[in-house]
Amino acid sequence: MSSQQIILVILIAYLVANVLIGVLYAKKRDAQSALSEEKRYFIGGRGMSGFLLAMTTMATYTSVSSFVSGPGAAGMTYGYAQVWIAAVQVPVTFLVLGVLGNKLALVSRRTGAVTVVGYLKARYKSDALVIATSLLLVSFFIAQMIAQFTGGATLVQSVTGIDYKLSLLIFALVVVAYTAVGGFTAVVVTDAIQGIVMCVGTFLFLLFVLKAGGGLAGIDAGLQANLPGTYSDLFAKYKPGTLLSFWILVGFGTLGLPQTAVRAMGFKNTKSLHSAMWIGAICCSFVIVGMHLAGAWAGALVDGAELPTSDYFIPYIVHKIMPPRIAGIFLAAPMAAVMSTADSLLILASAAIVRDLWKEFVVRNDPEKIKKYEKNVGLASIFVTTMLGLVTVFLALDPPNIIFFLNLFAMGGLECSFFWPLVGGLFWKKGTKQAAVASSIGAAASYVLCYYFVKVAGINAVVWGLLIGGIIYFAVGQATSKNGLDPDVLEKCF
């Protein structure tokens, strides 16, 4: 067998294993659960252990940017400056679970919320907010899923030689299959597997890059030749405003990401939460910093000018320095990163349409419609998830040049849309529905406008979006809370 055939067999075996394990485990857990089908499908019964919570949070956050685009940019262009940027993400799991964990889990249990938008509905009692945040979530999720699907297809194409469109269909079929059939439980258990695979893959990449580069001394010499100024220009690669922006976008701002926040609604108990904070922080640090550091070192091994974009750098290096069987095992790691993010986005986008829009505004409180909804929610969720997958595949047929930037654009949009209604709603009693609606729409609109039209000192639009959203939230909340606060909201949410 050729090296490409060996790698292809390993990747196919890995993809098939994910489908089988995810679906079978989900069916087994569902059979043991007394909860409604809706709760099982969208939140998995709130029974995650600390290890599962840590792995699914880490796996959801790490994506194609963490394993392919980011390390590729480090090796081709930015060197150690990209590693410095990546290090900002080290405390993300600890931050998200530590700040949101107990409070969001407690409130979601009191209110019966199974999605982030469902929590916002209970906290603010605003139909306008549900519609706005659901539509914003689906829109930015589709943009982010395009990045993930494109990354998965590019990875399959570059390591196997299969046509891009066929690679895209293979990747999409696997992710949509286990997500649609198995729901949240399948997503969580496959995320745990993928988290382990990512750690193994990072270790292998570090090891083989060091070996191929002749140790740190050899790598240093190679970097001076291929990436001159690697040390002297460490902070010159990015403007100060860009550095600040990254600290907010991939650090502080991640508190507003609904795909990570929903993990804080599904764990078993406080002990599980505390374990997950430490396990997740350690694993996330190793994977993200390790991959970017190895990517920067790999810049010493080859001049990346011959490659079309940085998205092809990591697969190219892997082919160059690893035996086929080891390369196949490693390439399962970036595939795992892409799949774990894509499946989480799919299940939450499906929940936004089925649970937050269809149930709230079509089914409402009609007893007959409620009975039909409860009977058909599983099939409806499978259908919607599949349709979202097909839409994403269609949009990913003509992919963007660099996945890294599309992923960050969608990430910033989600943070601006959800940060203040979510975080402010948990900790500030005066946050009213008027404040939440105005902040969510105002921050998202400001973000998009500033992304295209405001270029100041390299500052990313997410900074302006969050700043404007915060001003709106607190100003409107202070003004409208004078009319009195809802006692039911105070009782359940505080």
HUZISUL-V224072 format. One line per field, one symbol per residue. psi: psi as a letter, one per 20 degrees, with the letter a starting at -180 (. if undefined). A space follows every 10 residues. Layout:
# HUZISUL-V224072
psi=???
This chain:
# HUZISUL-V224072
psi=qrhhgggggg gggggghggg gggggghggh hiqjrqhghg giijjlkprg ggggghgghh gpahhhhfgg hghghhgici hhggghhhig jggggghggh fgghgghhgh ijpirghhgh ghgilohhgg gghghggggh ggghhggggg ggghggghii jqqghhgghg ggggghghgg gibhghgghh hgghgghggg ggggggghgg ghikahghgg ghhhghmqjh ghkgjihqqh hgggghhggj egiihjohhh hhhiijrgrh ggggghgggg gggggggggg ghghgghiii hqojhiqgri iigghggghh iqqgghgggg ihghgggggh gghggghhgg hhggghgggh iggcjogghg ghghhjhghh ggggggghgg gggghihnrr gohghgghgh ghggghhigg hgghhhiohj orhgggghgg gggggggggh hhionokjpq hhggghgghg ggghghghgi ihiqqohggh ghi.
